[in-house]
């Protein structure tokens, strides 16, 4: 562990001048957690994970999901273990592809790159993408193995309004619960007083993915069926080795049927 911390500190010393030029401020560098202020002004923490292989991960400390991860050094241990077992062999040659729909701060994107994968990640929230890019910068070579899209994945073309949770220091909430106004309305998310609006353009996975996929993950707060609907050519023409989906109970019968299908 001390070796990994020393390496992380050395990497930070090398990349910090460039990050500083882009507006990042390192407020405090400690043995296990470093505190940053992003160009946008949001608070960000970074640390070396307890995964194998290890990597540097950046996150918003006001996210409730991150509280346990910061103590354990691993986000969603069971899911992360399953991710390793699914992608490790597929990405061993350095050419395997992972598609991460709803990348958030980039835990699975960064872990996939650490395992040797190349990653296509879709994350429409500008604030979360800002954090993801810090994580990429602090891990040498990672940025060369990722393609990023600031889009929602949805069958209908156009711009869609997102409702993004507001980070609040006194009241940690689940910042990953960004929801959009789609055909089924609000499926999962917070009330308007705890969110702010952002607009993102939609894309289809069929227009992005043109190869076999080691793992396709979709975590989009209830609109996973619609996201998969945009990948019909991917599923028919290429091999998708594994899917990881979040299933959400919906009040809409049509949406429930779409999830089952």
C-alpha positions as CSV (number, residue, x, y, z in Angstrom):
1,X,0.0,0.0,0.0
2,X,2.8,2.5,0.9
3,X,4.4,1.8,-2.5
4,X,1.1,2.6,-4.3
5,X,0.7,5.8,-2.2
6,X,4.3,6.9,-3.1
7,X,3.7,6.2,-6.8
8,X,0.4,8.2,-6.7
9,X,2.2,11.1,-5.0
10,X,4.9,11.0,-7.7
11,X,2.2,11.1,-10.5
12,X,0.5,14.0,-8.8
13,X,3.7,15.9,-8.6
14,X,4.2,15.4,-12.3
15,X,0.7,16.3,-13.5
16,X,-0.3,19.0,-11.0
17,X,1.3,21.9,-12.9
18,X,-0.8,21.1,-15.9
19,X,-4.0,20.7,-13.8
20,X,-3.2,24.0,-12.1
21,X,-3.1,25.7,-15.5
22,X,-6.6,24.3,-16.2
23,X,-7.9,25.7,-12.9
24,X,-7.6,22.8,-10.5
25,X,-6.4,23.7,-7.0
26,X,-4.8,21.1,-4.7
27,X,-6.0,22.2,-1.2
28,X,-4.5,19.4,0.9
29,X,-2.4,16.4,0.0
30,X,-2.5,13.7,2.7
31,X,-1.4,10.1,2.8
32,X,-4.7,8.6,2.0
33,X,-7.0,11.3,0.8
34,X,-6.2,14.5,-1.1
35,X,-8.7,17.5,-1.3
36,X,-9.1,19.5,-4.5
37,X,-11.2,22.4,-5.7
38,X,-12.3,22.0,-9.3
39,X,-12.3,24.8,-11.9
40,X,-16.1,24.9,-11.4
41,X,-15.7,25.4,-7.7
42,X,-16.9,22.0,-6.6
43,X,-15.1,20.0,-3.9
44,X,-13.3,16.8,-5.0
45,X,-11.4,14.2,-3.1
46,X,-8.9,11.6,-4.5
47,X,-7.4,8.4,-3.1
48,X,-5.7,5.2,-4.1
49,X,-8.3,2.3,-4.3
50,X,-8.0,-1.0,-2.6
51,X,-8.8,-2.9,-5.8
52,X,-6.5,-5.1,-7.7
53,X,-5.1,-3.5,-9.8
54,X,-5.2,-0.2,-7.9
55,X,-5.9,3.2,-9.4
56,X,-6.5,6.8,-8.3
57,X,-10.2,7.6,-8.0
58,X,-11.7,11.1,-7.8
59,X,-15.2,11.7,-6.3
60,X,-17.4,14.3,-4.8
61,X,-17.3,13.9,-1.0
62,X,-20.9,15.0,-0.5
63,X,-22.2,11.9,-2.3
64,X,-23.8,9.5,0.1
65,X,-22.7,6.5,-2.0
66,X,-19.0,7.6,-1.5
67,X,-19.1,7.6,2.3
68,X,-18.7,3.8,2.7
69,X,-16.4,3.6,-0.3
70,X,-14.0,6.2,1.3
71,X,-13.8,3.9,4.4
72,X,-13.4,0.6,2.5
73,X,-11.4,1.7,-0.5
74,X,-13.8,-0.1,-2.9
75,X,-17.2,1.0,-4.3
76,X,-19.9,-1.7,-4.5
77,X,-17.5,-4.6,-3.6
78,X,-19.7,-7.4,-4.9
79,X,-20.3,-5.6,-8.2
80,X,-16.7,-4.6,-8.5
81,X,-15.6,-8.3,-8.0
82,X,-18.2,-9.4,-10.6
83,X,-16.8,-6.7,-12.9
84,X,-13.3,-8.1,-12.5
85,X,-14.4,-11.6,-13.2
86,X,-16.3,-10.6,-16.3
87,X,-13.8,-8.2,-17.9
88,X,-10.3,-9.4,-16.8
89,X,-9.9,-12.2,-19.3
90,X,-11.7,-10.3,-22.1
91,X,-9.5,-7.2,-21.8
92,X,-6.2,-9.1,-21.2
93,X,-4.9,-8.4,-24.6
94,X,-5.5,-4.7,-24.3
95,X,-8.1,-4.6,-27.1
96,X,-11.3,-5.4,-25.2
97,X,-14.0,-2.8,-25.2
98,X,-16.2,-1.8,-22.3
99,X,-19.3,0.5,-22.8
100,X,-20.2,2.5,-19.6
101,X,-23.6,4.3,-20.0
102,X,-24.0,6.6,-17.0
103,X,-20.4,6.8,-16.0
104,X,-20.9,9.2,-13.1
105,X,-17.5,9.8,-11.4
106,X,-16.0,7.0,-13.5
107,X,-15.4,4.1,-11.0
108,X,-16.1,1.4,-13.5
109,X,-14.5,3.3,-16.4
110,X,-11.2,3.7,-14.5
111,X,-11.3,0.2,-13.2
112,X,-11.8,-1.2,-16.7
113,X,-8.9,0.8,-18.0
114,X,-6.8,-0.5,-15.1
115,X,-7.7,-4.0,-16.2
116,X,-6.5,-3.3,-19.7
117,X,-9.8,-2.4,-21.4
118,X,-10.6,0.5,-23.7
119,X,-13.7,2.3,-22.6
120,X,-16.6,4.2,-24.3
121,X,-18.2,6.2,-21.5
122,X,-21.4,8.3,-21.7
123,X,-22.0,10.8,-18.9
124,X,-24.2,13.8,-19.6
125,X,-23.6,15.7,-16.3
126,X,-20.9,18.3,-16.7
127,X,-20.0,18.3,-13.0
128,X,-19.5,14.6,-12.9
129,X,-17.4,14.6,-16.1
130,X,-15.2,17.2,-14.6
131,X,-14.4,14.8,-11.8
132,X,-13.9,11.9,-14.2
133,X,-11.4,13.8,-16.1
134,X,-9.4,14.5,-13.0
135,X,-9.3,10.7,-12.3
136,X,-8.1,10.1,-15.9
137,X,-5.4,12.7,-15.5
138,X,-4.0,11.2,-12.2
139,X,-3.6,7.7,-13.8
140,X,-0.9,7.7,-16.5
141,X,-2.0,6.5,-19.9
142,X,-5.7,6.2,-18.9
143,X,-6.8,9.2,-21.0
144,X,-5.5,7.5,-24.2
145,X,-7.8,4.5,-23.6
146,X,-11.2,6.2,-23.2
147,X,-13.7,7.9,-25.5
148,X,-16.1,10.3,-23.7
149,X,-19.5,11.4,-24.7
150,X,-21.5,14.1,-22.8
151,X,-24.8,12.7,-23.9
152,X,-27.9,10.8,-22.8
153,X,-28.5,7.5,-24.5
154,X,-32.1,7.5,-25.8
155,X,-33.9,6.2,-29.0
156,X,-35.4,9.6,-29.9
157,X,-33.1,12.3,-31.2
158,X,-33.1,15.7,-29.6
159,X,-32.2,17.6,-26.4
160,X,-33.5,16.3,-23.1
161,X,-33.7,18.0,-19.7
162,X,-31.8,16.4,-16.8
163,X,-32.5,17.0,-13.1
164,X,-29.2,16.8,-11.3
165,X,-28.9,16.4,-7.5
166,X,-27.3,19.4,-5.8
167,X,-24.3,18.5,-3.6
168,X,-24.9,19.8,-0.1
169,X,-22.3,19.4,2.6
170,X,-24.7,19.3,5.5
171,X,-27.0,16.7,3.9
172,X,-25.3,14.0,1.8
173,X,-27.6,12.7,-0.9
174,X,-27.1,10.2,-3.8
175,X,-25.6,12.3,-6.5
176,X,-25.8,9.5,-9.0
177,X,-29.6,9.8,-9.1
178,X,-29.8,12.2,-12.1
179,X,-33.1,11.7,-13.9
180,X,-34.4,12.9,-17.2
181,X,-37.8,13.7,-18.6
182,X,-38.4,10.9,-21.0
183,X,-41.4,9.0,-22.3
184,X,-42.1,7.5,-18.9
185,X,-41.6,10.7,-17.0
186,X,-39.9,10.8,-13.7
187,X,-39.0,7.2,-12.8
188,X,-36.5,7.7,-10.0
189,X,-34.9,10.8,-8.5
190,X,-35.3,13.8,-6.1
191,X,-37.8,16.6,-5.9
192,X,-37.1,19.8,-7.8
193,X,-35.9,21.7,-4.7
194,X,-32.9,19.3,-4.4
195,X,-31.9,19.4,-8.1
196,X,-30.8,21.7,-10.9
197,X,-31.6,21.5,-14.6
198,X,-29.1,20.7,-17.4
199,X,-29.8,19.9,-21.0
200,X,-28.0,17.1,-22.9
201,X,-28.3,15.8,-26.5
202,X,-29.2,12.2,-27.1
203,X,-27.2,9.6,-29.0
204,X,-27.7,5.9,-30.0
205,X,-25.2,3.2,-29.1
206,X,-25.6,1.8,-32.6
207,X,-23.9,5.0,-33.8
208,X,-21.1,4.7,-31.3
209,X,-20.2,1.0,-31.0
210,X,-18.8,-0.9,-33.9
211,X,-17.0,-3.9,-32.3
212,X,-17.5,-6.8,-29.9
213,X,-18.1,-5.6,-26.3
214,X,-16.6,-7.2,-23.2
215,X,-19.2,-5.6,-20.9
216,X,-22.0,-3.1,-21.5
217,X,-23.2,-1.3,-18.4
218,X,-26.3,0.9,-18.2
219,X,-27.2,2.8,-15.0
220,X,-29.6,5.6,-16.1
221,X,-32.2,5.8,-13.3
222,X,-35.0,3.7,-14.9
223,X,-34.4,4.3,-18.6
224,X,-32.2,1.3,-19.1
225,X,-34.7,-0.4,-21.5
226,X,-34.6,2.7,-23.8
227,X,-30.8,2.8,-23.7
228,X,-30.6,-0.9,-24.7
229,X,-33.1,-0.2,-27.5
230,X,-30.5,2.0,-29.2
231,X,-28.1,-1.0,-29.4
232,X,-30.1,-3.3,-31.6
233,X,-27.5,-3.4,-34.4
234,X,-24.7,-3.9,-31.7
235,X,-26.5,-7.0,-30.3
236,X,-27.3,-8.4,-33.8
237,X,-24.0,-7.8,-35.4
238,X,-21.4,-8.1,-32.6
239,X,-20.9,-10.2,-29.5
240,X,-21.7,-8.5,-26.2
241,X,-20.1,-10.8,-23.6
242,X,-21.9,-9.4,-20.6
243,X,-24.5,-6.9,-19.5
244,X,-24.7,-5.0,-16.2
245,X,-28.0,-3.2,-15.6
246,X,-29.8,-1.4,-12.8
247,X,-33.4,-2.5,-12.7
248,X,-35.9,0.0,-11.4
249,X,-39.6,-0.6,-10.4
250,X,-41.8,1.8,-12.3
251,X,-45.4,2.9,-11.9
252,X,-45.7,2.7,-15.7
253,X,-46.9,-0.7,-16.9
254,X,-45.3,-0.1,-20.3
255,X,-41.9,0.7,-18.7
256,X,-42.2,-2.4,-16.5
257,X,-42.8,-4.6,-19.5
258,X,-39.9,-2.9,-21.4
259,X,-37.6,-3.8,-18.4
260,X,-38.7,-7.4,-18.4
261,X,-38.2,-7.7,-22.2
